[in-house]
Amino acid sequence: MEVEGLDTAINITVKFSGRSIPISVSLDSKIKDLKSLLQPLTNVLPRGQKLIFKGKLLVDSMTLRESEVTNGAKVMLMASQGLHQGDGPILKDAKTRPISRANTSINKTVNEKIEVLIDKNRVERWKVTGVIGLADSNLKAIPEEVWACGPSTRALDISNNFILDVPAQIGCLSSMQKCLLNGNGMLDDCINWKGLTSLKHLKVLSVSHNNLSTLPSELGALCSLRQLHVSNNKLSSLPVEIGLLTQLEVLKVNNNRISNIPMCIGNCISLAEVDLSSNLLTELPVTFGDLLNLKALHLSNNGLKSLPSTLFKMCLQLSTLDLHNTEITMDVLRQLEGWQDFDDRRRSKHQKQLDFRVVGSAEFDEGADKL
């Protein structure tokens, strides 16, 4: 990674968890600036980084020149446990953790999984109840019998299987209100989004614990959606079409790799709960102040240093704010208009004293910044 700089730029190598990270940086940069550069490369928050050079701990306020770090130097990075974001530290040769299954040998392949037999009586029950429950069934594909249920289907749960194809036929379940596709290891091309987004009555969509890296623009067609769960994937952004989901009440995108939120999030005027924890966010759009129905906002394990200036002033129903493991300090919060009213609401809801246990005059104590 290179930093635009002066003639004093040097090249150093940072050693971290078996990786060698090359960085070009100015000799006059401070150690804290180097830590900020390392954050997106390692997923470790600056205050969770310890940089060691020639057996000595480098001090944030000193420059590389003052620390006698020279061209070609090798610096060791150690990460404090818990002070990371996204999916955790980016480690060498990281693998996706397999989903464990009861009574299944760890050495068995997906092709050895036993197919679930779908009898006629079961299909009839699906049609009568409107609920198709196939979670944890060792399935490699959605059974053809599912499509026979058609408009009678209200809910489909195929979570925790090995299904890598959600075909366009899903559109025939035209009355479906709840669709759970969690924990199948799905990639972006595994879901036929055109078929899925044709479900105009869909209120709950959950695709958490998969391997999705993007959400398509077609998502904006789900005009009746109330809840969207996409946590524990590999998303780096949200589509701007999310602003079309004006009836959305719950948005959970925690444990991804999202570095920015589109301004149009402010159009989701029904949002009451938003979970953005464990991502790569450094700021939130000012349009968060337009979410007048917002009650709970989870932002832990991000690189945030401030909040939108109108958040407390405009979001008068907000009573839960999780800032655990962020760079936001008590001093920053007190400067925001409406802070005192928010604090009163929070105290009223939780009925307990707020103890920030401020470190020095600025930083939160570990674990004390969950409001």
C-alpha positions in Angstrom: 0.0 0.0 0.0 1.4 3.4 -1.0 0.7 6.8 0.6 1.1 10.0 -1.4 3.9 11.8 0.3 7.2 13.5 0.2 10.7 12.6 -0.8 11.0 11.2 2.7 8.9 8.2 1.9 10.3 4.8 2.9 9.2 1.2 2.3 8.7 -1.0 5.3 7.3 -4.5 5.9 4.8 -5.2 8.7 4.7 -8.8 9.9 1.3 -9.9 11.1 -0.1 -13.5 11.6 2.3 -15.1 9.1 1.7 -12.3 6.5 4.2 -9.7 5.2 2.4 -6.4 4.5 4.5 -3.9 2.4 3.8 -0.2 3.0 5.2 3.0 1.7 5.0 5.8 4.2 6.6 9.1 5.1 9.4 9.2 7.7 7.5 12.2 9.2 4.3 10.2 9.6 3.3 9.4 13.2 3.0 5.9 14.5 -0.8 6.5 14.9 -1.0 7.3 11.2 0.7 4.0 10.3 -1.8 2.2 12.5 -4.7 3.9 10.5 -3.1 2.6 7.3 -2.9 -0.9 8.7 -6.6 -1.0 9.8 -8.2 -1.9 6.4 -5.4 -4.3 5.7 -5.7 -6.2 8.9 -9.2 -5.5 10.3 -7.5 -4.5 13.6 -8.6 -1.2 15.1 -5.7 1.3 15.7 -6.2 1.1 19.5 -5.9 -2.7 19.3 -2.5 -2.6 17.5 0.9 -2.9 19.1 3.8 -2.2 16.7 7.2 -3.5 17.8 10.5 -2.5 16.1 13.8 -3.9 17.3 12.2 -5.2 20.5 10.7 -1.8 21.4 7.0 -0.8 21.4 6.4 2.2 19.1 4.7 5.2 20.6 1.6 6.7 18.8 2.7 10.3 19.2 6.2 9.8 17.7 7.1 9.9 14.0 8.8 7.0 12.2 12.0 9.2 12.0 12.0 9.8 15.8 11.4 6.0 16.3 14.5 5.3 14.1 12.4 3.3 11.6 14.4 3.3 8.4 13.9 2.1 4.8 13.5 -1.6 4.5 12.7 -2.0 8.2 10.5 -4.9 9.5 7.9 -4.1 12.1 5.9 -6.6 14.0 2.2 -6.1 14.6 0.4 -7.7 17.6 -3.4 -7.4 17.9 -5.2 -7.1 21.2 -8.0 -9.7 21.5 -11.4 -8.4 20.8 -10.3 -5.1 19.2 -10.9 -6.1 15.6 -13.8 -5.5 13.2 -15.5 -7.2 10.2 -14.9 -11.0 10.2 -12.0 -10.5 12.6 -8.3 -10.2 11.8 -7.3 -11.0 8.2 -5.2 -14.0 8.7 -2.9 -16.0 6.3 -4.8 -18.7 4.3 -8.1 -18.0 6.2 -10.7 -20.6 5.3 -14.5 -20.4 5.6 -15.6 -22.3 8.7 -17.7 -25.3 7.7 -21.1 -25.7 9.1 -21.2 -28.5 11.6 -23.9 -31.1 11.4 -25.1 -33.5 14.1 -24.4 -37.2 13.3 -22.2 -36.2 10.3 -18.6 -37.2 10.0 -16.2 -34.3 9.5 -14.6 -36.2 6.6 -17.8 -36.7 4.7 -18.3 -34.7 1.5 -21.5 -32.9 0.5 -22.2 -35.6 -2.1 -22.4 -38.1 0.7 -25.3 -36.3 2.5 -28.5 -38.2 2.7 -31.4 -36.7 0.7 -34.6 -36.1 2.6 -37.6 -38.1 1.2 -40.6 -35.9 0.6 -43.8 -38.0 0.9 -47.2 -36.9 -0.4 -48.6 -36.4 3.1 -45.9 -34.0 3.9 -46.6 -32.0 0.8 -50.3 -31.8 1.7 -49.4 -30.5 5.1 -47.2 -27.8 3.5 -50.2 -26.7 1.4 -52.6 -26.7 4.4 -50.3 -24.9 6.8 -48.5 -22.7 4.2 -45.2 -23.4 6.0 -42.4 -25.4 4.3 -39.8 -26.3 6.9 -36.7 -27.9 5.5 -34.0 -26.5 7.7 -31.1 -28.8 8.8 -32.2 -31.5 6.3 -28.9 -32.2 4.5 -30.4 -31.0 1.2 -28.2 -30.2 -1.8 -31.2 -28.9 -3.8 -34.7 -27.5 -3.2 -37.1 -30.5 -3.7 -39.3 -30.2 -6.8 -42.3 -30.9 -4.5 -41.8 -27.4 -3.0 -42.9 -25.7 -6.3 -46.1 -27.7 -6.3 -47.2 -25.8 -3.2 -47.4 -22.6 -5.3 -49.4 -19.6 -3.9 -50.4 -21.6 -0.8 -46.9 -21.1 0.6 -46.5 -18.4 3.3 -43.1 -19.3 4.7 -40.0 -21.2 3.3 -37.1 -22.2 5.6 -34.2 -24.1 3.9 -31.6 -22.8 6.3 -28.4 -24.8 7.2 -28.3 -27.1 4.2 -26.0 -27.3 1.3 -28.2 -25.7 -1.3 -26.3 -23.7 -3.9 -29.1 -22.9 -6.3 -32.3 -20.9 -5.7 -33.9 -21.0 -9.1 -36.3 -18.7 -10.8 -39.0 -21.1 -9.9 -39.1 -19.5 -6.4 -41.2 -16.9 -8.0 -44.1 -19.3 -8.2 -44.5 -19.1 -4.4 -46.2 -15.8 -5.1 -47.9 -15.4 -1.7 -44.7 -16.1 0.4 -44.1 -13.6 3.2 -41.1 -15.2 4.9 -38.0 -16.7 3.2 -35.0 -18.1 5.2 -31.9 -19.1 3.2 -29.3 -18.9 6.0 -26.2 -21.0 6.3 -26.0 -22.7 2.9 -22.6 -21.3 1.8 -24.3 -19.5 -1.2 -22.2 -17.4 -3.5 -23.6 -14.4 -5.5 -24.7 -16.4 -8.5 -26.5 -19.1 -6.4 -29.6 -17.0 -6.1 -31.9 -16.1 -9.0 -32.7 -12.6 -7.7 -35.1 -11.9 -10.5 -37.3 -14.7 -9.3 -36.8 -13.9 -5.6 -37.6 -10.2 -6.0 -40.8 -11.0 -7.9 -42.3 -11.9 -4.6 -44.3 -8.7 -3.9 -45.7 -9.9 -0.6 -42.3 -10.9 0.9 -41.9 -9.3 4.3 -38.9 -11.2 5.8 -35.8 -12.2 3.8 -32.8 -13.7 5.6 -29.6 -14.8 3.8 -27.2 -14.6 6.7 -24.2 -16.9 7.1 -23.5 -17.4 3.4 -20.7 -16.2 1.1 -22.4 -13.3 -0.6 -20.1 -10.4 -1.7 -22.8 -8.2 -3.3 -26.5 -7.5 -3.1 -28.1 -6.8 -6.5 -30.1 -3.7 -7.6 -33.1 -5.9 -7.9 -33.4 -5.9 -4.1 -35.2 -2.5 -4.4 -38.2 -4.3 -6.0 -39.1 -5.9 -2.7 -41.5 -3.1 -1.8 -43.2 -5.0 1.0 -40.0 -6.0 2.8 -40.1 -5.4 6.6 -36.9 -7.3 7.7 -33.6 -7.9 5.8 -31.0 -10.1 7.4 -27.6 -10.4 5.6 -25.2 -10.7 8.5 -22.1 -12.9 8.3 -21.4 -12.6 4.6 -18.6 -10.9 2.7 -20.5 -7.7 1.6 -18.3 -4.6 1.0 -21.3 -2.3 0.3 -25.0 -2.0 0.1 -26.8 -1.1 -3.2 -28.3 2.4 -3.5 -31.6 0.7 -4.3 -32.0 -0.1 -0.6 -33.4 3.4 -0.3 -36.5 2.1 -2.1 -37.4 -0.1 0.8 -39.5 2.4 2.6 -41.3 -0.2 4.7 -38.2 -1.8 6.0 -38.1 -1.9 9.8 -35.2 -4.1 10.6 -31.8 -4.1 8.8 -29.1 -6.5 10.0 -25.8 -6.4 8.1 -23.4 -7.1 10.9 -20.2 -9.1 10.4 -19.5 -8.1 6.8 -16.8 -5.9 5.2 -18.9 -2.8 4.6 -16.8 0.5 4.5 -19.6 2.9 3.6 -23.4 3.3 3.7 -25.2 5.0 0.8 -26.8 8.3 1.5 -30.2 7.0 0.4 -30.5 5.0 3.7 -32.3 8.0 4.9 -35.2 7.1 2.6 -35.9 4.0 4.7 -38.1 6.0 6.9 -39.7 3.0 8.7 -36.3 1.6 10.1 -36.5 1.0 13.8 -33.5 -1.3 14.3 -30.2 -1.2 12.4 -27.2 -3.5 13.1 -24.0 -2.4 11.4 -21.6 -3.9 14.0 -18.3 -5.6 13.0 -17.8 -3.9 9.6 -15.2 -1.4 8.3 -17.1 1.8 8.8 -15.3 5.0 9.6 -18.3 7.3 9.2 -22.1 7.3 8.8 -24.0 9.4 6.3 -25.7 12.5 7.7 -29.0 11.1 6.4 -29.2 8.8 9.4 -30.8 11.8 11.0 -33.8 11.3 8.7 -34.6 7.9 10.4 -37.2 9.3 12.7 -38.5 5.9 13.8 -35.1 4.6 14.7 -35.0 3.0 18.2 -31.9 0.8 18.2 -28.5 1.4 16.4 -25.7 -1.1 16.8 -22.2 0.1 15.7 -19.8 -1.9 17.7 -16.4 -3.0 16.3 -16.1 -0.3 13.6 -13.5 2.5 13.1 -16.0 5.2 13.8 -14.8 8.4 15.4 -18.0 10.4 15.3 -21.7 10.2 14.7 -24.0 12.3 12.3 -24.5 15.7 13.9 -28.3 15.4 13.8 -28.7 11.8 15.1 -29.7 12.7 18.6 -31.6 15.8 17.7 -33.8 14.2 15.0 -34.1 10.5 16.1 -36.2 11.1 19.1 -37.2 7.5 19.6 -33.6 6.3 19.7 -32.9 4.7 23.1 -30.3 1.9 22.3 -26.9 2.8 20.9 -24.0 0.3 20.9 -20.6 1.9 20.4 -18.5 -0.9 21.9 -15.0 -1.0 20.4 -15.2 2.2 18.4 -13.1 5.4 18.5 -16.1 7.5 19.6 -15.4 9.2 23.0 -17.6 10.6 25.7 -16.4 14.1 24.7 -17.6 13.6 21.2 -21.1 12.5 22.3 -21.5 15.4 24.7 -20.9 17.9 21.9 -23.8 16.5 19.8 -27.1 18.4 20.0 -29.8 16.3 21.6 -27.3 14.1 23.6 -28.9 14.9 27.0 -32.4 14.0 25.8 -31.1 10.8 24.4 -29.3 10.0 27.6 -32.5 10.6 29.6 -34.4 8.2 27.3 -31.7 5.6 27.6 -31.7 5.9 31.4 -35.4 5.7 31.5 -35.4 2.5 29.4 -32.7 0.6 31.1 -33.3 2.1 34.6 -29.7 2.1 35.6 -26.9 4.5 36.0 -24.6 5.1 33.1 -21.0 4.5 33.9 -18.6 5.2 31.1 -15.5 4.7 33.2 -13.6 7.2 31.0 -9.9 6.4 30.5 -8.0 9.7 31.0 -10.2 12.4 29.6 -11.2 11.0 26.3 -11.3 7.3 25.7 -14.0 4.8 26.8 -12.9 2.0 29.1 -13.0 -1.4 27.4 -16.6 -2.7 27.4 -18.1 0.5 28.9 -19.2 2.1 25.7 -22.3 0.1 25.1 -25.1 2.6 25.8 
